[in-house]
Amino acid sequence: MNKIEWTEKSWNPITGCSKVSSGCKNCYAETIAKRFWNDRKFTDVQFHEGKLIEPMRRNKPTIYFVNSMSDLFHEDIEFRKIALIFEVMRYSEKHTFQILTKRPERAIEFFRWWHLRDESSKITENIWFGISIENQEMANKRLEPFKEFPSTIKFISYEPALEEVNFEGYEFIDWIICGGESGINKRPCNPDWFRKVRDWAKKNSIAFFMKQIDKVKAIPEDLMIREYPFKEK
């Protein structure tokens, strides 16, 4: 069973990452790595070719979170290796793949490189793209380039929510996931931030998914909404 509420399984052809903003401070993936990777540092970003075929071996249609232990568009991964991952996703049409990144600019560089290399390259409908947002600064920085992503489904992961964020102007998205930070060093969040996002999402026919407050406090009843963007807006 996957512990990430908004997906079904994780697929990690890349592992390892590096911090790019305040949302990375208490990274859950780094905590996992410290427990299980022995002497390997989390900043040692590796591509695992042997894991590429995992989705193709699974017959049951599945929602996959791609690289829960990394970022698909990390600077240490060559574009040709990222392209291999996309080929697997394109030809595994029965599955849905959710890609979440904090590096939209490099993603756009990859899309341009891929198209120049292969004009027939395209993002199939089973590939969803998400941007991770923790505060207003990152919303302003990451969501403008996100508009250029060639994706049928675009989503925001507003987690860990570190301050109230105004998402007005970004109604092009299809789905927003909300969550506070968890763990022993968690930073506090205010449920009212999520209520404002819920109301904004409802007004704009955007699917809303409340993931958690902090994994300890219960989600308030009025926020216990877990929608998916399967239907057109």
Secondary structure, DSSP 8 states (H G I E B T S, - for coil): --SSTT-SEEE-SEE-----SGGGTT-HHHHHHHHHSTT--TT--EE-GGGTTTGGG--S--EEEETTTS-TT-TTS-HHHHHHHHHHHHH-TTSEEEEEES-HHHHHHHHHHHHHH-TT----TTEEEEEEE-SHHHHHHHHHHHTT---SEEEEEE-S--S----TT-TT-SEEEEE---STT-----HHHHHHHHHHHHHTT-EEEEEESSSSS---GGG--B----S--
